[in-house]
Amino acid sequence: MNRVAIDDLESGPTAGTAARHDLSEALVSRHVAINHYVVAPGERISGLHAHGDQEECFLVLDGTATIETLDGEVELDADEAIRFEPGEYQSVTNDAARELALLAIGAPPESEDVRIPLSCPDCDYEYREPALLDSGPALICPDCGFEEPATCPACGGEDLYAALGHHEEPVSVCADCGTATEP
């Protein structure tokens, strides 16, 4: 048996200013990933993405989470949970005026198949995969191999995420300047 207090854990890397506590590592969990997030108003955990090899569940502990999917948004209140099959696109944002606390649970714990719902500009394949190349972050088409730098065309920023645009289609958004770019 392993036991841990969230307050005793260091906050790990995540999108924006959200605090992430890796409970799986602290609990020495081998078969499930468990992360505790504290998300400030207006912040997000990640952009719209899917894991082709991992199911994900979210349990809101306090506050209200806005869950974005390709079908639109769903609000999840405290003591509510939601589950996503492998391959289902989602992102979690705190659009409320108060802090959000939630657990994210994924199985299996390691995901090798991360998908971003931005179609390939070369072959029109339905998604691309994020990669960190020697030249910087990139999106790579798993079908034709097309590589594109993941940088903002307006400011050159590298902090991009996918979200639904004005026409409910996925767009790339720069976290630095807010520019939204269609694929």
Sequence and secondary structure as in RCSB ss.txt:
>XXXX:A:sequence
MNRVAIDDLESGPTAGTAARHDLSEALVSRHVAINHYVVAPGERISGLHAHGDQEECFLVLDGTATIETLDGEVE
LDADEAIRFEPGEYQSVTNDAARELALLAIGAPPESEDVRIPLSCPDCDYEYREPALLDSGPALICPDCGFEEPA
TCPACGGEDLYAALGHHEEPVSVCADCGTATEP
>XXXX:A:secstr
     GGGS  B  STT EEEEHHHHHT SS EEEEEEE TT BS  SBEETT EEEEEEEESEEEEEETTEEEE
EETT EEEE TT  BEEE  SSS EEEEEEEESS  S EEB    TTT  S BEEEEETTEEEEE TTT  EEE 
  TTT    EEEEE TTSSEEEEETTT  EE  
